[in-house]
Amino acid sequence: DAKTTQPPSMDCAEGRAANLPCNHSTISGNEYVYWYRQIHSQGPQYIIHGLKNNETNEMASLIITEDRKSSTLILPHATLRDTAVYYCIVSRMDSSYKLIFGSGTRLLVRP
Amino acid sequence: EPEVTQTPSHQVTQMGQEVILRCVPISNHLYFYWYRQILGQKVEFLVSFYNNEISEKSEIFDDQFSVERPDGSNFTLKIRSTKLEDSAMYFCASSDNSPSTDTQYFGPGTRLTVL
């Protein structure tokens, strides 16, 4: 079973920030938080990952709480193309790790 | 930007037939994976592969399934005798397992329809 909890759906207005929460209260010290998204039935697309520090890349920012029990993915200026299912996954970064997908959050970006 | 490719995009087969799904991972990656997603359900891990061996497999990956890296570029998933319940999207992924940068990158998927 997935080790994360996410709201099933969210929406936001185009151009506004989308803040997607994730709870991972049983995360281990050697586990990273990964975010992927899936648009329609396309292959999951990597967004960002982090261990304990906040991370930012060209797609998004990841804010991880100090106790590492929850995180928030931030899409700073959501566009219609960001409408997708977003998955928060915790996984060890070692050889042959597998990703266990939950149900994710279905984000709808409204015009 | 390098990407994982998969062929065919859609495969239709009759129950009991063998199918081979093909993947070309990102060229410098060393770890390879197959996942599947039945329509409307979660993405499920099937198998991971490294150094020409299976590293881990799920309960789904039974004797009907096999994987192979037949040459330096391709990674295949074979289903020997397809069942109706094998109908799904099959995603290949690869990673380089570099510390701190390791990420699995997924292909676009093959939609398998078993009739």
Interface residues (C-beta under 8 A of the other chain):
Chain A: Y34 Y36 Q38 S41 Q42 G43 P44 Q45 Y46 H49 Y87 M93 D94 S95 S96 Y97 K98 L99 I100 F101 G102 S103
Chain B: V4 Y31 Y33 Y35 Q37 L39 K42 V43 E44 F45 S48 Y50 S55 E56 S58 M89 F91 A93 N97 P99 S100 D102 T103 Q104 Y105 F106 G107 P108 G109 R111
